[in-house]
Amino acid sequence: MAKLILLRHGESTWNLENRFTGWTDIPLTEKGEKEAIEAGEKLRNLPIDIAFTSVLKRAIDTTALTLKAAHQENVPVIRDAAINERMYGDLQGLNKAETAQKFGDQQVKLWRRSYDVAPPNGESLKDTAARALPYFRDRILPEVKAGKNVLVSAHGNSLRAIVMHLDNLTEKQVVELNIPNGIPIIYDFDADGNILNKAEL
């Protein structure tokens, strides 16, 4: 039985400041580093064969800290922009509360949580899924089907797209889906790629 471990990066400085981050390359906070280390401690008894991460620093650093805390620093790590956070376009760097005051709570919730409404000059979750899911199916899932335990350390929305696919969520259901920072989500797969179980550590 192979395991797929999904891990959202630890808290970033812009998470702390309540800003839209997107593709801006923001580092982890001290709390975010601690979250990554705690995730690694939880995974210490689970051998990881390969890890995938985005090309953004907060996910790369989370991966490194997690693997180090799990005493698995020699695991090969593959980086790819296909699982980057969604691009927030004109909202990147803006404070979420101030943006809600300017455009209204409903509009900002649509931009943040909906499936197919993109912020100005940015990506919707549907757009994010259009790049993340083919990479997941073509590059990540074959490793799981080969019997390997795979860590994917990425972002709230690239992981939302993957979980939406794995859990067969509707466009309406995914609005309420939130991926917490630094909490490993583990799927057990059989050899045919069927999901047997899902749990959070």
N, C-alpha and C positions, 0 to 999 in steps of 0.2 A: 504493500500500500504506500503510495507516494503522497507527499504533502506539498501543497502550495501555500506559502506564507505571504500574505499581503500586509505591508507595513507602510502607513503614512509617516512621512518624516516628522521629527520632533518639532516643537514650537519654533517658528522663525521670528526674527525681530519684527517683521511686518505683521505676523499673526498677533504678536503682543500689542502692536500699535493699531490693530484692527484695520489694516490697509489691504486693498486688493493687490496681490503679489504677482500672480501670473508667471510670465517668463523672466521677470526681474530676478537677478541672481542674488538672493538675500541669504545671509548666514543664519545659523541656529542661535537661539538664546542659550543661556546657561541651563534654563529649564528644559529646552529642547535637547541639549546634549544629554542631560540626565534621563530624559524620556527614552532616548536611543539606547543608552546604557542599560536601563531597566528592561527594555525589550530584549536586549541581548542576554541578560541574565535569565529571563524567562525561557529563552531558546537554547540554553546551555546544554540540555540533554537531548536536543533534537539535531542530529547531524544534517548540515546543509551542504548540498553538493554544488550548487551554482546560484549566483545572485544576479539580478537585473536591477538597474536603477536608471534614472533619467540623467541628463547632462547638467542638471542644476545643483549647485553647491549644497543646498539644504538636504537634498535626497542622498547625494554622494557621501556627505559627512555622516548622515544617519546610518547609512549602510556600513561605513567603516567602523563607527563606534559600536554598532550592534554586533557586528562580527567579532570585533575585539573582545567585547564583554562576554560573548558566547564562547570565547576561546577557539574561534574558527577563522583566524585571520588569513589563512591560506586559500580560502574559497575563491574561485575565479569570479570576477565581477564584470559584467557587460553593461556598458552605458549606451543609452539610445534616446534621442529626443522624441521618439514616438510615444514614450510614456511621460513626457514632460507635463507639468500642470497645464490647464487650459490657458490660452492667451486672453487676457482680460481687456486688451485694446486700450481705449481711452480711459478706462477705469484704473489701470495699473498705477499704484502709488497713492490712490485716493483713499481717504478714510471712509469706511463703510457707513458709519452713522451720518457723517456730513453729506455723503452721496445720497442717502435715503432722505435727508432733509431737502435736498435740491430737487431730486427726481420723484420722490414719493416712495413709501415702503413697498407698495405693490410692484412698482416697476423694478426696483432693485432686487426684490425677491425673485421676480421673473428672470432677470439677468443671472442671478446667482444660482438658483435652484432648478429652473425649468430644463426641459430636455432640448428644446430646439430654438429658444430665443437667445440670440447672441448680443452681448453688449456692443456699443459702437466700435467698429474696427477690431472686434475680438472674436473669440470662438464660443459657440454654444457647447453644451455637453455632447450633443449629436456630432458636432465637428471634432471634438476631442476623441470621441469613440471611433470616428472614421479613420483616425491614425493609430489609436492605441489598440483597438481590437484586432486588426489584421496582424499587428506585431505580436500580440498575445497569442493568437491562434497559430501563427507561422513559426514563431521563435521560442516562446515560453512554454506553451502547452505541450509541444513534442518532448521537451525535457521531462515534464511531469509524467507523460505517458510512457517514457522510457524507464520510469521507476525512480526518478531522482526527486529529492526534496529541494524545492526551489523557493528562494526568497525574492520577492518583488518589492523593492523599497521605492515608493513613488509619492504621488500627490493626491490631495483630496478628490479632484475631479477625474484624473486618469484612473484612479482606483474605483471611483463611483461608476465609471463606464464599464470596467471589468466586472465589478460586483453585480451591476445591472444585468450583464450578460450571463454570469454564472448562476444568479438567483432567479433568472427569468422575470425580472421586474418590468412592469409597464411604465410608460412615460409618466403616468400620474403617480405611481408608487415611488419612482426615483426622486421625486421632488422632496420627499421626507427622508431620503437616505443621507446620512452624514457619516463620514469615515473619521474616527477620532485619531488625534496625533499619538504616535508611539505605541499603539495597541496592536499586537500581532493578531491577525485574523487568519485562521488555519482551515483550509479545505483538505479533506482526505479524498483521494482519487483511487479508483481501481485501474487495472491495466488497460481497460477500454476507454479511459477518460471520463468515466461516470463519477459524479460526486456522491460520496458515501456519507459525509458528515461535514459540518461547519461549526467552528467554535472560536471564541475570542479568548486570548490569554490575559 
